[in-house]
Amino acid sequence: MSDAPTQADESDIPVTAEKPDSPVGVTGVDHITLIGSNEEDTVEYYRDILGMPLVLRQPNLDDPEATHLFFDAGDGRIITFFVKDDRPSDNRPKRVGMGGVHHLAFSVDGERLAEIAEGLEDAGYGYNEFDRGAFHSLYTRDHNGLTIELAADKFEIPDDRRGEVLAHAQAHRVDAGDEYVKDEHMRAALEELDIPIEEIEIPTTASSGTGGL
């Protein structure tokens, strides 16, 4: 299968799904670890609000006074937190600097987007909704002010072809002179890669969330 053509854009750095010649060559995301507040609030948000099972709890092997919580994000990928009971949660927006975490994005079922938005509101969490071109997203915050994106695909895309599709969509975007990837670029990429074009109907929410962000 040929790869997406390299296109000149704002940068001369090529955008392509082809594996680079690198000394490591990672094979996927194993887990991402963040510094959390306390165990009770962290479990309440990530398990009870986002719906991630708590699959492992053990001491932080580098700091036995802290607890290491492991949550299953739903696709075999794991999100973990270092927590301590004496850390109060703080839901104020965080200022992000170099090396910091801007936001975490999790996949959700697009057909349930309005239902998900309603559930966030019922639980006291505000949200904002945006059409991001390649996908549709709700943005909210966790109990410690970290921005959480709930992203819904607009098209059925095999997990192992996602990079290919985005790289081809990027090429079509550049050729069209558009600022960001749009639905038509995604359709063109899927057609070019002989992937069936199956659109997902995403109901938009009635508002941007009572609390906003």
C-alpha positions in Angstrom: 0.0 0.0 0.0 1.5 3.3 -1.0 1.9 6.0 1.6 0.5 9.5 1.6 2.5 11.9 -0.6 4.6 14.4 1.2 3.2 17.9 0.8 4.8 21.3 1.3 3.0 23.0 4.1 3.8 25.6 6.8 6.8 23.5 7.5 9.2 21.5 5.3 9.0 18.6 7.8 7.1 15.8 6.0 3.8 14.4 7.3 3.5 10.7 6.6 2.3 7.4 8.1 5.5 5.7 7.0 7.6 4.3 9.9 10.7 6.5 10.3 14.2 5.1 10.6 14.7 5.5 14.4 16.8 3.8 17.1 13.8 2.7 19.2 10.7 2.1 17.1 7.8 2.0 19.6 5.0 -0.3 18.9 2.2 1.5 20.7 1.1 3.3 23.9 1.5 1.1 27.0 0.4 3.6 29.6 0.4 7.3 30.5 1.0 8.3 34.2 -0.1 11.5 35.8 0.2 13.0 39.3 -3.2 12.8 40.8 -4.7 14.2 44.1 -6.2 11.6 46.4 -7.5 8.1 45.6 -11.2 8.7 46.4 -11.6 11.7 44.1 -9.5 10.1 41.3 -11.5 6.9 41.4 -14.8 8.8 41.5 -14.0 10.8 38.3 -12.1 8.3 36.1 -14.2 5.2 37.1 -17.6 6.6 38.0 -17.8 9.5 35.6 -15.7 8.4 32.6 -16.4 4.7 33.1 -12.9 3.3 33.3 -12.5 0.2 35.4 -9.9 0.4 38.1 -7.8 -2.7 37.2 -4.7 -2.4 39.5 -3.8 -0.6 42.8 -0.4 -0.9 44.3 2.3 1.3 46.0 4.3 3.6 43.8 7.5 1.6 43.4 9.6 4.8 43.5 7.7 6.4 46.4 6.0 3.8 48.7 4.1 6.5 50.5 2.1 7.1 47.3 -0.5 4.8 45.7 -0.4 3.9 42.0 -3.8 3.5 40.4 -4.3 1.9 37.0 -7.4 2.5 34.9 -8.4 0.7 31.6 -9.3 3.3 29.0 -11.3 0.7 27.1 -9.0 -0.3 24.2 -6.3 -2.1 26.2 -4.5 1.2 26.9 -3.9 2.2 30.5 -4.0 5.5 32.3 -2.3 5.6 35.7 -2.1 8.1 38.6 0.2 8.6 41.5 -2.1 9.7 44.4 -1.8 10.4 48.1 -4.6 10.8 50.6 -3.3 14.1 51.9 -3.6 15.8 48.5 -6.9 17.7 48.2 -8.4 18.0 44.7 -8.3 21.4 43.0 -10.6 21.8 40.0 -9.2 25.3 38.9 -7.9 25.4 35.4 -4.2 24.5 35.2 -1.5 26.7 33.6 0.5 24.5 31.3 4.1 25.0 30.6 6.8 23.3 28.6 6.7 19.5 29.2 3.2 19.8 30.8 0.1 17.9 29.9 -2.3 20.1 27.9 -5.2 17.6 27.8 -6.1 14.0 27.6 -8.4 12.8 24.8 -10.5 9.7 25.1 -12.7 8.0 22.4 -16.4 7.9 22.9 -19.3 6.6 20.9 -20.5 9.4 18.6 -24.1 8.3 18.6 -24.2 8.8 22.4 -22.7 12.3 22.4 -25.8 14.1 23.5 -26.4 11.5 26.2 -22.8 11.8 27.4 -23.2 15.6 27.5 -26.3 15.3 29.6 -24.6 12.9 32.0 -21.7 15.3 32.5 -24.2 18.1 33.3 -26.1 15.8 35.7 -22.8 15.0 37.5 -22.0 18.7 37.8 -19.4 18.9 35.1 -19.6 21.6 32.4 -18.5 21.1 28.9 -17.9 22.8 25.5 -18.6 21.2 22.2 -16.6 21.6 19.0 -16.5 20.2 15.5 -12.8 19.5 15.0 -13.1 18.5 11.3 -11.6 15.0 11.6 -13.8 14.3 14.6 -16.3 15.9 17.0 -15.5 16.6 20.6 -16.7 17.5 24.0 -14.3 19.3 26.3 -14.6 19.1 30.1 -12.4 19.1 33.1 -11.6 16.5 35.7 -11.5 17.0 39.5 -8.1 18.6 39.3 -8.7 21.0 36.5 -7.1 18.9 33.7 -8.8 19.3 30.4 -10.5 16.1 29.2 -11.5 15.7 25.5 -14.1 13.2 24.6 -13.6 12.6 20.9 -16.1 11.0 18.6 -15.0 9.8 15.1 -17.2 10.9 12.2 -16.2 7.9 10.2 -15.6 4.2 10.9 -11.8 3.8 10.8 -9.9 0.6 11.6 -7.6 1.2 14.6 -4.6 0.0 12.7 -5.3 2.3 9.7 -5.9 5.5 11.7 -2.4 7.0 11.0 -2.7 6.2 7.3 -6.1 7.9 7.1 -4.9 11.0 8.8 -1.7 11.3 6.7 -3.7 11.0 3.5 -6.3 13.5 4.8 -3.5 15.9 5.6 -2.3 15.6 2.0 -5.8 16.4 0.6 -6.1 19.3 3.1 -2.8 20.8 1.8 -3.7 20.3 -1.8 -7.0 22.1 -1.2 -5.3 24.9 0.7 -7.5 24.5 3.7 -6.6 25.4 7.2 -7.6 22.2 8.9 -8.8 18.7 8.0 -12.5 18.6 7.0 -15.0 15.9 6.2 -14.3 16.0 2.5 -10.6 15.3 3.2 -11.4 12.3 5.4 -13.8 10.9 2.7 -11.1 11.4 0.0 -8.5 9.6 2.2 -10.8 6.7 3.0 -11.6 6.3 -0.7 -8.0 6.5 -1.7 -7.1 3.7 0.8 -10.0 1.5 -0.3 -11.6 1.7 3.2 -15.5 1.8 3.1 -16.9 5.2 3.8 -19.2 4.7 6.7 -20.3 7.9 8.3 -21.4 8.0 12.0 -24.4 10.1 12.8 -23.4 12.4 15.7 -26.3 14.2 17.4 -25.2 17.7 18.6 -26.0 18.8 22.1 -28.6 21.3 23.0 -26.1 23.7 24.6 -22.4 24.2 25.4 -22.9 22.9 28.9 -24.2 24.7 31.9 -20.8 25.2 33.4 -18.8 25.7 30.3 -15.0 25.5 30.8 
